[in-house]
Amino acid sequence: MGEGVLMLHDLFINVTILISFLLIIGQIFKNNSFDHRQALKVQFLLGIAFGLLGIILMMFTIRITDNIIIDLRNISIICAGILGGPISAVFATILIAFFRLIYFGINTASIIAHFVALIIGLGTAYIATMKLSRRNKFIFMFLFSMLISSTALRYLIENKNGLEETVFFYWAVYILGIVLGYYTTKYIISANSNYKNMLYYRMMADNLSDTILTYKAGGKIIFVSPQVEQLSGYTQEELVGTSFYKYIYHEDIESLKKAFLNNVKTKDISTQVFRIKCKDDKYVWVELSMKVMRSNDNSIEQIICVIRDISARKEIENELRISNARFKAIFDNAGLGIVVRDNNEKIIEANTAYFHMLGYSKDEINHLSGINRFKGDEEIVDIFNKLYNDECTLCKSENCYIGKNNERICAEVTSTLIPGTEHDPIFMINIINDITERKRMEKKLKESEERFRVAFDSAVIGMCLAHINGKFFRANQALCDLLGYSQDELLNINFEQITHYDDKEKEIALVEKLLSGEIPHFILEKRYIHKNGKIIWAILGISIVYDAGNKPLYLVGQIQDITLRKFAEHELLKAKDKAEKLATVDFLTGTLNRRAFEERFNVEFSRAEREKLNMSIILADIDFFKKVNDTYGHQVGDIALQKFAQCIVNMCRPYDFVGRHGGEEFVICLPEVTSEQAIMIAERMRKAVENLHINFQNNQEKINITASFGVSSYKKVNGENINNLILRADRAMYKAKNKGRNRVCTEEDD
């Protein structure tokens, strides 16, 4: 007895966990459709949720005997396959199978349970992919899992005498769990569908132009759509919970209640026109369509209403029902043509404006009484029938009349019926507005717009229209081709997204000036970023279009591709730089040529003379260079000159400069350097040259060279000039030659 109570207790806990967890999962994933269309992320999350359910069910087992316990973890795998599909089933299976090994330890039972879960999970996943109804999938999954589980139980239970009893209990518990799981998942799927339908209908209610209102039989408002604020000035929150009749004009309440009672009897949708009170204490006319919703016991549950604002229509109707005196005054003095017809469409009366519009004089009007219609009135019969049959209360049409002189007159005709006398119970009034000029202007506007469209779409340069915030709302094909975007893609971005980072600030500043009225338009060279990432140079012209109130409407942009021109300009600059370099640089050694050196030397000498600064020069000549040419050839000699020049340049400061003075002779200018410093620099150069190895013949042979250096410095005395400075350096260099070469000398040396 005690074991039975304990088993029922465990079973109750498992069933409670199963149903509660399923309901929680249904609530969490209520926005998702439980089918193969759901996102992969959702399937994984469902797999995790059902894996956790299986783990919890394993922890709260059902004890059948002291030695035998079972759980409903396999049901969580089946539910995962039903609600989440194959991926959810597999993922839940993996979590359950490996948790079985970790939590209960590695033993025979755990290993068998591990593989049983994996087999059931894979089978469930396969069945989930089959084109079956959910019920049939549930049955197949249940039978498959029972077959695998029962086989495992027979293997695990050592006491064969208790086998049948155990299998019986297992089947009973499992069937109970499956039935509950099936109906719970069925409920979840149904609730999910209902929830989505509710969202759909709520979305429809929120986006209708009419107001949707629902109230109880006693008048308490339980729902109202957002459009009510535009209609009455009240918000949803202010209306919900209050009485519907509170906002109805007191004279209309009784008629509305009668309509409600009639609707209850007939069960049809009824329509009523009445007035409602707005928040500002004004009343507006509305048209209400009403439907009574009943519960299962046929009691009234709620009334659903669709409310439409018809204030404009009522105003027109009221205006048309003014007194005869006022109508006559308006009729006689109106600038619009007015025609009154009887129920046979015969003209009873027409005002002067009507006949003048058609080209008749006052005298001719007197002879035209009793005429049925003029050319252009052919639709009068159809309009009268529509008005008479209540298909409309106010009909508008556009007619084309032919005047007395056969001129074409376009008119906008507003027609309505008014009550007449006992003899003629109905009259039709036509109010005719001559719109010939407007039509002419509309035609011109249409032609202008067509010309603009053709020019815009066919332009060879990119053209666009953009909102004030920079977002495109129209672009021609040339711009799409230029930037690599389709029109749909281009209309979803603004100009900043396709503008090069370095050009954004300048363009934004110009747009701000344009919008503030500081400038009427601007032209800018800028870079665009093509869809594939390449840079496109373009000339951008922007102007602004204003409305009648001088308020900016939108921006007009013209974009011309100048990438090739920019490339050509760049190549021209490169060629110019190259030409200038060739004109100033010695082509063999890369140092300044003699002319360029002298120009720069003149500048430095003038600065030293003007600012009383120190300055020195070094004249260097390669020793026995003729012997190098004669022995190894001029090609090796050229290599020696290049290596020597590079060695000298490397020893210089950034603001020193080296020139080829002639042949193997080089001159180095050292601004702001004293004689002693220049001698030290020359000595470092001499040693560097002495240690220089010149390789040739593919590095198989090498030679060493030396050089003689002459140093002279600027003397801050009258009569000092460039020639004297160079001449002293030249003498010092030849003094170094005469003393045995490979040395540094000044003119003052003995």
CORNORLIN-V943746 format. One record per helix or strand of 2 or more residues. SS is the DSSP state (h for helix, s for strand). FROM is the first residue (numbers start at 1). LEN is the number of residues. If there is no record, write none. Layout:
BEGIN
ss:from:len
SS:FROM:LEN
SS:FROM:LEN
END
This chain:
BEGIN
ss:from:len
h:2:27
h:40:20
s:62:2
s:69:2
h:73:12
h:86:19
h:108:21
h:134:23
h:160:48
s:211:5
s:220:5
h:228:5
h:236:4
h:244:4
h:250:17
s:270:8
s:283:12
s:300:10
h:311:10
h:324:10
s:337:5
s:347:4
h:352:7
h:362:5
h:380:9
s:395:8
s:408:12
s:426:9
h:436:23
s:462:5
s:471:5
h:477:7
h:487:4
h:495:4
h:501:16
s:521:9
s:535:12
s:552:10
h:563:22
h:594:18
s:615:8
h:625:8
h:634:17
s:657:6
s:665:7
h:675:16
s:693:4
s:701:4
s:707:7
h:722:17
s:744:3
END
